Amino acid sequence: MNPCIRNCCLDENDICLGCFRTLDEILAWRGLTTKGREQVMIEIEKRRIAKAR
């Protein structure tokens, strides 16, 4: 499952304001293993929570 929500806009830290992936994570997504994608999803949730605070 790709976390992209088609609301792409990078902040000053190169983190997408739509899906909360870093630019590097976005570029690497297709080549990641299932385990790698799961790890990115964990990091996305951490960023989403931090942003909400």
Secondary structure, DSSP 8 states (H G I E B T S, - for coil): -----S---B-TTSBBTTT--BHHHHHHGGG--HHHHHHHHHHHHHHHHHHH-
